[in-house]
């Protein structure tokens, strides 16, 4: 008895790269900038990169922490 194996061909033509999210040109973070330490009473933040500053915004302005994130990540869309 001879066994024949059927070859299946996928009709999907989607490129494999479509699963990878696009990156922002010119911004290549070495690592994520996240809070390493937060002091509630003093309202200060220390980032894992060593940056240290205030987590409080004044008069509707972004806090120093938010400004730090924007400077390293870029603005959100």
PDB file with SEQRES, HELIX, SHEET and CRYST1 records, atoms N, CA, C and O in Angstrom:
SEQRES   1 A   77  UNK UNK UNK UNK UNK UNK UNK UNK UNK UNK UNK UNK UNK          
SEQRES   2 A   77  UNK UNK UNK UNK UNK UNK UNK UNK UNK UNK UNK UNK UNK          
SEQRES   3 A   77  UNK UNK UNK UNK UNK UNK UNK UNK UNK UNK UNK UNK UNK          
SEQRES   4 A   77  UNK UNK UNK UNK UNK UNK UNK UNK UNK UNK UNK UNK UNK          
SEQRES   5 A   77  UNK UNK UNK UNK UNK UNK UNK UNK UNK UNK UNK UNK UNK          
SEQRES   6 A   77  UNK UNK UNK UNK UNK UNK UNK UNK UNK UNK UNK UNK              
HELIX    1 AA1 UNK A   16  UNK A   19  5                                   4    
HELIX    2 AA2 UNK A   64  UNK A   73  1                                  10    
SHEET    1 AA1 3 UNK A  35  UNK A  39  0                                        
SHEET    2 AA1 3 UNK A  44  UNK A  47 -1                                        
SHEET    3 AA1 3 UNK A  52  UNK A  54 -1                                        
CRYST1    1.000    1.000    1.000  90.00  90.00  90.00 P 1           1          
ATOM      1  N   UNK A   1       0.848  -1.172   0.000  1.00  0.00           N  
ATOM      2  CA  UNK A   1       0.000   0.000   0.000  1.00  0.00           C  
ATOM      3  C   UNK A   1       0.892   1.234   0.000  1.00  0.00           C  
ATOM      4  O   UNK A   1       1.833   1.320   0.790  1.00  0.00           O  
ATOM      5  N   UNK A   2       0.607   2.177  -0.871  1.00  0.00           N  
ATOM      6  CA  UNK A   2       1.363   3.415  -0.972  1.00  0.00           C  
ATOM      7  C   UNK A   2       0.566   4.529  -0.315  1.00  0.00           C  
ATOM      8  O   UNK A   2      -0.624   4.703  -0.578  1.00  0.00           O  
ATOM      9  N   UNK A   3       1.244   5.282   0.547  1.00  0.00           N  
ATOM     10  CA  UNK A   3       0.584   6.387   1.237  1.00  0.00           C  
ATOM     11  C   UNK A   3       1.058   7.684   0.605  1.00  0.00           C  
ATOM     12  O   UNK A   3       2.259   7.936   0.502  1.00  0.00           O  
ATOM     13  N   UNK A   4       0.123   8.485   0.194  1.00  0.00           N  
ATOM     14  CA  UNK A   4       0.462   9.793  -0.378  1.00  0.00           C  
ATOM     15  C   UNK A   4       0.141  10.884   0.629  1.00  0.00           C  
ATOM     16  O   UNK A   4      -0.919  10.887   1.257  1.00  0.00           O  
ATOM     17  N   UNK A   5       1.059  11.787   0.765  1.00  0.00           N  
ATOM     18  CA  UNK A   5       0.856  12.914   1.681  1.00  0.00           C  
ATOM     19  C   UNK A   5       0.360  14.116   0.883  1.00  0.00           C  
ATOM     20  O   UNK A   5       0.984  14.536  -0.092  1.00  0.00           O  
ATOM     21  N   UNK A   6      -0.737  14.642   1.304  1.00  0.00           N  
ATOM     22  CA  UNK A   6      -1.282  15.826   0.630  1.00  0.00           C  
ATOM     23  C   UNK A   6      -0.497  17.054   1.072  1.00  0.00           C  
ATOM     24  O   UNK A   6      -0.192  17.209   2.254  1.00  0.00           O  
ATOM     25  N   UNK A   7      -0.179  17.905   0.143  1.00  0.00           N  
ATOM     26  CA  UNK A   7       0.493  19.150   0.475  1.00  0.00           C  
ATOM     27  C   UNK A   7      -0.554  20.244   0.539  1.00  0.00           C  
ATOM     28  O   UNK A   7      -1.316  20.455  -0.405  1.00  0.00           O  
ATOM     29  N   UNK A   8      -0.579  20.944   1.681  1.00  0.00           N  
ATOM     30  CA  UNK A   8      -1.545  22.012   1.862  1.00  0.00           C  
ATOM     31  C   UNK A   8      -0.854  23.331   1.613  1.00  0.00           C  
ATOM     32  O   UNK A   8       0.261  23.559   2.082  1.00  0.00           O  
ATOM     33  N   UNK A   9      -1.505  24.181   0.887  1.00  0.00           N  
ATOM     34  CA  UNK A   9      -0.973  25.499   0.567  1.00  0.00           C  
ATOM     35  C   UNK A   9      -1.887  26.539   1.195  1.00  0.00           C  
ATOM     36  O   UNK A   9      -3.104  26.501   1.011  1.00  0.00           O  
ATOM     37  N   UNK A  10      -1.308  27.445   1.919  1.00  0.00           N  
ATOM     38  CA  UNK A  10      -2.100  28.491   2.548  1.00  0.00           C  
ATOM     39  C   UNK A  10      -2.404  29.578   1.526  1.00  0.00           C  
ATOM     40  O   UNK A  10      -1.519  30.005   0.784  1.00  0.00           O  
ATOM     41  N   UNK A  11      -3.646  30.022   1.490  1.00  0.00           N  
ATOM     42  CA  UNK A  11      -4.029  31.099   0.590  1.00  0.00           C  
ATOM     43  C   UNK A  11      -3.779  32.470   1.215  1.00  0.00           C  
ATOM     44  O   UNK A  11      -3.974  33.495   0.563  1.00  0.00           O  
ATOM     45  N   UNK A  12      -3.354  32.488   2.463  1.00  0.00           N  
ATOM     46  CA  UNK A  12      -3.109  33.764   3.149  1.00  0.00           C  
ATOM     47  C   UNK A  12      -1.806  34.359   2.633  1.00  0.00           C  
ATOM     48  O   UNK A  12      -0.783  33.679   2.552  1.00  0.00           O  
ATOM     49  N   UNK A  13      -1.863  35.606   2.296  1.00  0.00           N  
ATOM     50  CA  UNK A  13      -0.670  36.284   1.766  1.00  0.00           C  
ATOM     51  C   UNK A  13      -0.214  37.406   2.679  1.00  0.00           C  
ATOM     52  O   UNK A  13       0.483  38.321   2.240  1.00  0.00           O  
ATOM     53  N   UNK A  14      -0.602  37.345   3.950  1.00  0.00           N  
ATOM     54  CA  UNK A  14      -0.207  38.383   4.892  1.00  0.00           C  
ATOM     55  C   UNK A  14       1.277  38.243   5.199  1.00  0.00           C  
ATOM     56  O   UNK A  14       1.759  37.138   5.446  1.00  0.00           O  
ATOM     57  N   UNK A  15       1.999  39.353   5.184  1.00  0.00           N  
ATOM     58  CA  UNK A  15       3.426  39.260   5.496  1.00  0.00           C  
ATOM     59  C   UNK A  15       3.628  38.987   6.987  1.00  0.00           C  
ATOM     60  O   UNK A  15       2.840  39.427   7.824  1.00  0.00           O  
ATOM     61  N   UNK A  16       4.678  38.267   7.300  1.00  0.00           N  
ATOM     62  CA  UNK A  16       4.975  37.933   8.692  1.00  0.00           C  
ATOM     63  C   UNK A  16       5.301  39.180   9.504  1.00  0.00           C  
ATOM     64  O   UNK A  16       5.084  39.191  10.716  1.00  0.00           O  
ATOM     65  N   UNK A  17       5.805  40.208   8.883  1.00  0.00           N  
ATOM     66  CA  UNK A  17       6.177  41.422   9.593  1.00  0.00           C  
ATOM     67  C   UNK A  17       4.980  42.228  10.072  1.00  0.00           C  
ATOM     68  O   UNK A  17       5.142  43.157  10.863  1.00  0.00           O  
ATOM     69  N   UNK A  18       3.796  41.894   9.615  1.00  0.00           N  
ATOM     70  CA  UNK A  18       2.607  42.639  10.026  1.00  0.00           C  
ATOM     71  C   UNK A  18       2.324  42.458  11.518  1.00  0.00           C  
ATOM     72  O   UNK A  18       1.608  43.266  12.109  1.00  0.00           O  
ATOM     73  N   UNK A  19       2.863  41.433  12.118  1.00  0.00           N  
ATOM     74  CA  UNK A  19       2.634  41.177  13.530  1.00  0.00           C  
ATOM     75  C   UNK A  19       3.548  42.013  14.426  1.00  0.00           C  
ATOM     76  O   UNK A  19       3.304  42.115  15.628  1.00  0.00           O  
ATOM     77  N   UNK A  20       4.584  42.602  13.865  1.00  0.00           N  
ATOM     78  CA  UNK A  20       5.526  43.408  14.639  1.00  0.00           C  
ATOM     79  C   UNK A  20       5.058  44.860  14.608  1.00  0.00           C  
ATOM     80  O   UNK A  20       4.894  45.424  13.526  1.00  0.00           O  
ATOM     81  N   UNK A  21       4.838  45.485  15.781  1.00  0.00           N  
ATOM     82  CA  UNK A  21       4.369  46.867  15.786  1.00  0.00           C  
ATOM     83  C   UNK A  21       5.430  47.811  15.223  1.00  0.00           C  
ATOM     84  O   UNK A  21       6.624  47.577  15.409  1.00  0.00           O  
ATOM     85  N   UNK A  22       5.011  48.869  14.540  1.00  0.00           N  
ATOM     86  CA  UNK A  22       5.974  49.812  13.978  1.00  0.00           C  
ATOM     87  C   UNK A  22       6.699  50.575  15.086  1.00  0.00           C  
ATOM     88  O   UNK A  22       6.155  50.787  16.170  1.00  0.00           O  
ATOM     89  N   UNK A  23       7.911  50.975  14.800  1.00  0.00           N  
ATOM     90  CA  UNK A  23       8.690  51.732  15.777  1.00  0.00           C  
ATOM     91  C   UNK A  23       8.774  53.181  15.339  1.00  0.00           C  
ATOM     92  O   UNK A  23       8.647  53.498  14.157  1.00  0.00           O  
ATOM     93  N   UNK A  24       8.990  54.058  16.313  1.00  0.00           N  
ATOM     94  CA  UNK A  24       9.133  55.469  16.013  1.00  0.00           C  
ATOM     95  C   UNK A  24      10.549  55.726  15.499  1.00  0.00           C  
ATOM     96  O   UNK A  24      11.515  55.319  16.144  1.00  0.00           O  
ATOM     97  N   UNK A  25      10.689  56.382  14.367  1.00  0.00           N  
ATOM     98  CA  UNK A  25      12.032  56.653  13.853  1.00  0.00           C  
ATOM     99  C   UNK A  25      12.762  57.658  14.741  1.00  0.00           C  
ATOM    100  O   UNK A  25      12.172  58.634  15.204  1.00  0.00           O  
ATOM    101  N   UNK A  26      14.031  57.412  14.970  1.00  0.00           N  
ATOM    102  CA  UNK A  26      14.851  58.341  15.730  1.00  0.00           C  
ATOM    103  C   UNK A  26      14.820  58.137  17.228  1.00  0.00           C  
ATOM    104  O   UNK A  26      15.676  58.680  17.925  1.00  0.00           O  
ATOM    105  N   UNK A  27      13.871  57.377  17.757  1.00  0.00           N  
ATOM    106  CA  UNK A  27      13.798  57.139  19.194  1.00  0.00           C  
ATOM    107  C   UNK A  27      14.034  55.652  19.433  1.00  0.00           C  
ATOM    108  O   UNK A  27      13.191  54.815  19.111  1.00  0.00           O  
ATOM    109  N   UNK A  28      15.193  55.342  20.001  1.00  0.00           N  
ATOM    110  CA  UNK A  28      15.516  53.960  20.300  1.00  0.00           C  
ATOM    111  C   UNK A  28      15.847  53.879  21.791  1.00  0.00           C  
ATOM    112  O   UNK A  28      16.995  54.083  22.187  1.00  0.00           O  
ATOM    113  N   UNK A  29      14.845  53.583  22.609  1.00  0.00           N  
ATOM    114  CA  UNK A  29      15.112  53.515  24.046  1.00  0.00           C  
ATOM    115  C   UNK A  29      15.991  52.320  24.387  1.00  0.00           C  
ATOM    116  O   UNK A  29      15.827  51.235  23.828  1.00  0.00           O  
ATOM    117  N   UNK A  30      16.923  52.530  25.308  1.00  0.00           N  
ATOM    118  CA  UNK A  30      17.783  51.441  25.751  1.00  0.00           C  
ATOM    119  C   UNK A  30      17.001  50.493  26.646  1.00  0.00           C  
ATOM    120  O   UNK A  30      17.252  49.288  26.645  1.00  0.00           O  
ATOM    121  N   UNK A  31      16.061  51.027  27.405  1.00  0.00           N  
ATOM    122  CA  UNK A  31      15.219  50.256  28.290  1.00  0.00           C  
ATOM    123  C   UNK A  31      13.996  51.086  28.597  1.00  0.00           C  
ATOM    124  O   UNK A  31      13.941  52.264  28.244  1.00  0.00           O  
ATOM    125  N   UNK A  32      13.034  50.505  29.233  1.00  0.00           N  
ATOM    126  CA  UNK A  32      11.836  51.254  29.598  1.00  0.00           C  
ATOM    127  C   UNK A  32      12.130  52.151  30.783  1.00  0.00           C  
ATOM    128  O   UNK A  32      12.811  51.754  31.729  1.00  0.00           O  
ATOM    129  N   UNK A  33      11.615  53.348  30.722  1.00  0.00           N  
ATOM    130  CA  UNK A  33      11.740  54.285  31.832  1.00  0.00           C  
ATOM    131  C   UNK A  33      10.505  54.117  32.707  1.00  0.00           C  
ATOM    132  O   UNK A  33       9.407  54.541  32.347  1.00  0.00           O  
ATOM    133  N   UNK A  34      10.701  53.503  33.838  1.00  0.00           N  
ATOM    134  CA  UNK A  34       9.610  53.238  34.766  1.00  0.00           C  
ATOM    135  C   UNK A  34      10.025  53.680  36.165  1.00  0.00           C  
ATOM    136  O   UNK A  34      11.204  53.897  36.442  1.00  0.00           O  
ATOM    137  N   UNK A  35       9.043  53.806  37.027  1.00  0.00           N  
ATOM    138  CA  UNK A  35       9.302  54.253  38.391  1.00  0.00           C  
ATOM    139  C   UNK A  35      10.051  53.159  39.151  1.00  0.00           C  
ATOM    140  O   UNK A  35       9.604  52.015  39.229  1.00  0.00           O  
ATOM    141  N   UNK A  36      11.188  53.538  39.703  1.00  0.00           N  
ATOM    142  CA  UNK A  36      11.965  52.644  40.549  1.00  0.00           C  
ATOM    143  C   UNK A  36      11.569  52.848  42.010  1.00  0.00           C  
ATOM    144  O   UNK A  36      11.481  51.896  42.786  1.00  0.00           O  
ATOM    145  N   UNK A  37      11.332  54.121  42.369  1.00  0.00           N  
ATOM    146  CA  UNK A  37      10.948  54.436  43.743  1.00  0.00           C  
ATOM    147  C   UNK A  37      10.008  55.637  43.731  1.00  0.00           C  
ATOM    148  O   UNK A  37      10.240  56.608  43.010  1.00  0.00           O  
ATOM    149  N   UNK A  38       8.965  55.568  44.520  1.00  0.00           N  
ATOM    150  CA  UNK A  38       8.025  56.673  44.652  1.00  0.00           C  
ATOM    151  C   UNK A  38       7.884  56.997  46.130  1.00  0.00           C  
ATOM    152  O   UNK A  38       7.617  56.114  46.945  1.00  0.00           O  
ATOM    153  N   UNK A  39       8.066  58.270  46.474  1.00  0.00           N  
ATOM    154  CA  UNK A  39       7.903  58.712  47.856  1.00  0.00           C  
ATOM    155  C   UNK A  39       6.643  59.561  47.918  1.00  0.00           C  
ATOM    156  O   UNK A  39       6.614  60.697  47.445  1.00  0.00           O  
ATOM    157  N   UNK A  40       5.602  58.986  48.513  1.00  0.00           N  
ATOM    158  CA  UNK A  40       4.289  59.619  48.537  1.00  0.00           C  
ATOM    159  C   UNK A  40       4.295  60.950  49.293  1.00  0.00           C  
ATOM    160  O   UNK A  40       3.756  61.945  48.808  1.00  0.00           O  
ATOM    161  N   UNK A  41       4.889  60.965  50.448  1.00  0.00           N  
ATOM    162  CA  UNK A  41       4.866  62.169  51.270  1.00  0.00           C  
ATOM    163  C   UNK A  41       5.593  63.338  50.585  1.00  0.00           C  
ATOM    164  O   UNK A  41       5.120  64.474  50.609  1.00  0.00           O  
ATOM    165  N   UNK A  42       6.732  63.043  49.986  1.00  0.00           N  
ATOM    166  CA  UNK A  42       7.505  64.084  49.289  1.00  0.00           C  
ATOM    167  C   UNK A  42       7.019  64.309  47.855  1.00  0.00           C  
ATOM    168  O   UNK A  42       7.370  65.306  47.223  1.00  0.00           O  
ATOM    169  N   UNK A  43       6.205  63.371  47.346  1.00  0.00           N  
ATOM    170  CA  UNK A  43       5.702  63.395  45.973  1.00  0.00           C  
ATOM    171  C   UNK A  43       6.846  63.477  44.967  1.00  0.00           C  
ATOM    172  O   UNK A  43       6.856  64.318  44.069  1.00  0.00           O  
ATOM    173  N   UNK A  44       7.814  62.571  45.150  1.00  0.00           N  
ATOM    174  CA  UNK A  44       8.943  62.490  44.236  1.00  0.00           C  
ATOM    175  C   UNK A  44       9.023  61.100  43.628  1.00  0.00           C  
ATOM    176  O   UNK A  44       8.530  60.118  44.185  1.00  0.00           O  
ATOM    177  N   UNK A  45       9.658  61.053  42.472  1.00  0.00           N  
ATOM    178  CA  UNK A  45       9.807  59.814  41.721  1.00  0.00           C  
ATOM    179  C   UNK A  45      11.279  59.642  41.369  1.00  0.00           C  
ATOM    180  O   UNK A  45      11.977  60.605  41.054  1.00  0.00           O  
ATOM    181  N   UNK A  46      11.737  58.390  41.430  1.00  0.00           N  
ATOM    182  CA  UNK A  46      13.063  58.049  40.928  1.00  0.00           C  
ATOM    183  C   UNK A  46      12.864  57.022  39.826  1.00  0.00           C  
ATOM    184  O   UNK A  46      12.224  55.990  40.025  1.00  0.00           O  
ATOM    185  N   UNK A  47      13.423  57.321  38.661  1.00  0.00           N  
ATOM    186  CA  UNK A  47      13.310  56.438  37.501  1.00  0.00           C  
ATOM    187  C   UNK A  47      14.411  55.378  37.581  1.00  0.00           C  
ATOM    188  O   UNK A  47      15.406  55.560  38.284  1.00  0.00           O  
ATOM    189  N   UNK A  48      14.228  54.279  36.862  1.00  0.00           N  
ATOM    190  CA  UNK A  48      15.251  53.239  36.840  1.00  0.00           C  
ATOM    191  C   UNK A  48      16.542  53.724  36.189  1.00  0.00           C  
ATOM    192  O   UNK A  48      17.598  53.127  36.401  1.00  0.00           O  
ATOM    193  N   UNK A  49      16.475  54.806  35.394  1.00  0.00           N  
ATOM    194  CA  UNK A  49      17.673  55.353  34.752  1.00  0.00           C  
ATOM    195  C   UNK A  49      18.455  56.261  35.690  1.00  0.00           C  
ATOM    196  O   UNK A  49      19.566  56.676  35.362  1.00  0.00           O  
ATOM    197  N   UNK A  50      17.885  56.578  36.866  1.00  0.00           N  
ATOM    198  CA  UNK A  50      18.568  57.440  37.821  1.00  0.00           C  
ATOM    199  C   UNK A  50      17.983  58.835  37.914  1.00  0.00           C  
ATOM    200  O   UNK A  50      18.327  59.585  38.828  1.00  0.00           O  
ATOM    201  N   UNK A  51      17.109  59.201  36.993  1.00  0.00           N  
ATOM    202  CA  UNK A  51      16.465  60.520  37.036  1.00  0.00           C  
ATOM    203  C   UNK A  51      15.635  60.609  38.304  1.00  0.00           C  
ATOM    204  O   UNK A  51      15.016  59.627  38.714  1.00  0.00           O  
ATOM    205  N   UNK A  52      15.617  61.785  38.932  1.00  0.00           N  
ATOM    206  CA  UNK A  52      14.842  62.002  40.153  1.00  0.00           C  
ATOM    207  C   UNK A  52      14.157  63.354  40.056  1.00  0.00           C  
ATOM    208  O   UNK A  52      14.794  64.345  39.698  1.00  0.00           O  
ATOM    209  N   UNK A  53      12.871  63.409  40.370  1.00  0.00           N  
ATOM    210  CA  UNK A  53      12.160  64.671  40.316  1.00  0.00           C  
ATOM    211  C   UNK A  53      10.752  64.556  40.874  1.00  0.00           C  
ATOM    212  O   UNK A  53      10.373  63.541  41.458  1.00  0.00           O  
ATOM    213  N   UNK A  54       9.996  65.615  40.681  1.00  0.00           N  
ATOM    214  CA  UNK A  54       8.656  65.735  41.244  1.00  0.00           C  
ATOM    215  C   UNK A  54       7.623  64.981  40.413  1.00  0.00           C  
ATOM    216  O   UNK A  54       7.738  64.872  39.192  1.00  0.00           O  
ATOM    217  N   UNK A  55       6.617  64.467  41.105  1.00  0.00           N  
ATOM    218  CA  UNK A  55       5.505  63.803  40.427  1.00  0.00           C  
ATOM    219  C   UNK A  55       4.265  64.673  40.422  1.00  0.00           C  
ATOM    220  O   UNK A  55       3.179  64.205  40.080  1.00  0.00           O  
ATOM    221  N   UNK A  56       4.414  65.948  40.802  1.00  0.00           N  
ATOM    222  CA  UNK A  56       3.280  66.859  40.897  1.00  0.00           C  
ATOM    223  C   UNK A  56       3.367  67.902  39.784  1.00  0.00           C  
ATOM    224  O   UNK A  56       4.401  68.544  39.595  1.00  0.00           O  
ATOM    225  N   UNK A  57       2.258  68.058  39.048  1.00  0.00           N  
ATOM    226  CA  UNK A  57       2.169  69.125  38.059  1.00  0.00           C  
ATOM    227  C   UNK A  57       1.614  70.381  38.709  1.00  0.00           C  
ATOM    228  O   UNK A  57       0.790  70.304  39.620  1.00  0.00           O  
ATOM    229  N   UNK A  58       2.062  71.531  38.242  1.00  0.00           N  
ATOM    230  CA  UNK A  58       1.619  72.799  38.822  1.00  0.00           C  
ATOM    231  C   UNK A  58       0.769  73.542  37.802  1.00  0.00           C  
ATOM    232  O   UNK A  58       1.155  73.674  36.641  1.00  0.00           O  
ATOM    233  N   UNK A  59      -0.389  74.026  38.240  1.00  0.00           N  
ATOM    234  CA  UNK A  59      -1.300  74.822  37.404  1.00  0.00           C  
ATOM    235  C   UNK A  59      -1.632  74.147  36.080  1.00  0.00           C  
ATOM    236  O   UNK A  59      -1.604  74.783  35.026  1.00  0.00           O  
ATOM    237  N   UNK A  60      -1.940  72.882  36.139  1.00  0.00           N  
ATOM    238  CA  UNK A  60      -2.346  72.162  34.935  1.00  0.00           C  
ATOM    239  C   UNK A  60      -1.213  71.763  34.016  1.00  0.00           C  
ATOM    240  O   UNK A  60      -1.453  71.148  32.977  1.00  0.00           O  
ATOM    241  N   UNK A  61       0.006  72.094  34.368  1.00  0.00           N  
ATOM    242  CA  UNK A  61       1.168  71.727  33.555  1.00  0.00           C  
ATOM    243  C   UNK A  61       1.592  70.295  33.902  1.00  0.00           C  
ATOM    244  O   UNK A  61       1.337  69.825  35.010  1.00  0.00           O  
ATOM    245  N   UNK A  62       2.237  69.604  32.958  1.00  0.00           N  
ATOM    246  CA  UNK A  62       2.702  68.255  33.277  1.00  0.00           C  
ATOM    247  C   UNK A  62       3.777  68.290  34.362  1.00  0.00           C  
ATOM    248  O   UNK A  62       4.520  69.264  34.489  1.00  0.00           O  
ATOM    249  N   UNK A  63       3.844  67.228  35.127  1.00  0.00           N  
ATOM    250  CA  UNK A  63       4.855  67.146  36.174  1.00  0.00           C  
ATOM    251  C   UNK A  63       6.235  66.946  35.552  1.00  0.00           C  
ATOM    252  O   UNK A  63       6.358  66.664  34.360  1.00  0.00           O  
ATOM    253  N   UNK A  64       7.261  67.096  36.371  1.00  0.00           N  
ATOM    254  CA  UNK A  64       8.625  66.855  35.899  1.00  0.00           C  
ATOM    255  C   UNK A  64       8.779  65.402  35.463  1.00  0.00           C  
ATOM    256  O   UNK A  64       9.518  65.114  34.521  1.00  0.00           O  
ATOM    257  N   UNK A  65       8.086  64.483  36.144  1.00  0.00           N  
ATOM    258  CA  UNK A  65       8.121  63.069  35.764  1.00  0.00           C  
ATOM    259  C   UNK A  65       7.541  62.875  34.368  1.00  0.00           C  
ATOM    260  O   UNK A  65       8.123  62.170  33.544  1.00  0.00           O  
ATOM    261  N   UNK A  66       6.398  63.497  34.102  1.00  0.00           N  
ATOM    262  CA  UNK A  66       5.784  63.399  32.778  1.00  0.00           C  
ATOM    263  C   UNK A  66       6.692  64.004  31.720  1.00  0.00           C  
ATOM    264  O   UNK A  66       6.829  63.449  30.630  1.00  0.00           O  
ATOM    265  N   UNK A  67       7.314  65.139  32.032  1.00  0.00           N  
ATOM    266  CA  UNK A  67       8.249  65.771  31.092  1.00  0.00           C  
ATOM    267  C   UNK A  67       9.434  64.847  30.807  1.00  0.00           C  
ATOM    268  O   UNK A  67       9.903  64.770  29.671  1.00  0.00           O  
ATOM    269  N   UNK A  68       9.913  64.153  31.826  1.00  0.00           N  
ATOM    270  CA  UNK A  68      11.009  63.189  31.637  1.00  0.00           C  
ATOM    271  C   UNK A  68      10.578  62.081  30.680  1.00  0.00           C  
ATOM    272  O   UNK A  68      11.316  61.729  29.759  1.00  0.00           O  
ATOM    273  N   UNK A  69       9.390  61.534  30.898  1.00  0.00           N  
ATOM    274  CA  UNK A  69       8.900  60.463  30.025  1.00  0.00           C  
ATOM    275  C   UNK A  69       8.749  60.938  28.589  1.00  0.00           C  
ATOM    276  O   UNK A  69       9.101  60.214  27.658  1.00  0.00           O  
ATOM    277  N   UNK A  70       8.234  62.137  28.401  1.00  0.00           N  
ATOM    278  CA  UNK A  70       8.075  62.681  27.049  1.00  0.00           C  
ATOM    279  C   UNK A  70       9.431  62.855  26.387  1.00  0.00           C  
ATOM    280  O   UNK A  70       9.575  62.600  25.192  1.00  0.00           O  
ATOM    281  N   UNK A  71      10.428  63.287  27.153  1.00  0.00           N  
ATOM    282  CA  UNK A  71      11.757  63.521  26.579  1.00  0.00           C  
ATOM    283  C   UNK A  71      12.427  62.223  26.130  1.00  0.00           C  
ATOM    284  O   UNK A  71      13.205  62.232  25.175  1.00  0.00           O  
ATOM    285  N   UNK A  72      12.137  61.113  26.802  1.00  0.00           N  
ATOM    286  CA  UNK A  72      12.787  59.847  26.410  1.00  0.00           C  
ATOM    287  C   UNK A  72      11.915  58.960  25.543  1.00  0.00           C  
ATOM    288  O   UNK A  72      12.441  58.156  24.774  1.00  0.00           O  
ATOM    289  N   UNK A  73      10.592  59.080  25.640  1.00  0.00           N  
ATOM    290  CA  UNK A  73       9.690  58.228  24.871  1.00  0.00           C  
ATOM    291  C   UNK A  73       9.077  58.927  23.679  1.00  0.00           C  
ATOM    292  O   UNK A  73       8.685  58.279  22.709  1.00  0.00           O  
ATOM    293  N   UNK A  74       8.990  60.247  23.744  1.00  0.00           N  
ATOM    294  CA  UNK A  74       8.256  60.988  22.722  1.00  0.00           C  
ATOM    295  C   UNK A  74       6.814  61.161  23.172  1.00  0.00           C  
ATOM    296  O   UNK A  74       6.359  60.490  24.099  1.00  0.00           O  
ATOM    297  N   UNK A  75       6.106  62.053  22.517  1.00  0.00           N  
ATOM    298  CA  UNK A  75       4.706  62.300  22.890  1.00  0.00           C  
ATOM    299  C   UNK A  75       3.830  61.157  22.424  1.00  0.00           C  
ATOM    300  O   UNK A  75       4.095  60.524  21.402  1.00  0.00           O  
ATOM    301  N   UNK A  76       2.771  60.901  23.199  1.00  0.00           N  
ATOM    302  CA  UNK A  76       1.795  59.901  22.791  1.00  0.00           C  
ATOM    303  C   UNK A  76       0.963  60.465  21.657  1.00  0.00           C  
ATOM    304  O   UNK A  76       0.780  61.678  21.545  1.00  0.00           O  
ATOM    305  N   UNK A  77       0.468  59.586  20.830  1.00  0.00           N  
ATOM    306  CA  UNK A  77      -0.345  60.027  19.691  1.00  0.00           C  
ATOM    307  C   UNK A  77      -1.746  60.276  20.094  1.00  0.00           C  
ATOM    308  O   UNK A  77      -2.570  60.654  19.261  1.00  0.00           O  
TER     309      UNK A  77                                                      
END                                                                             
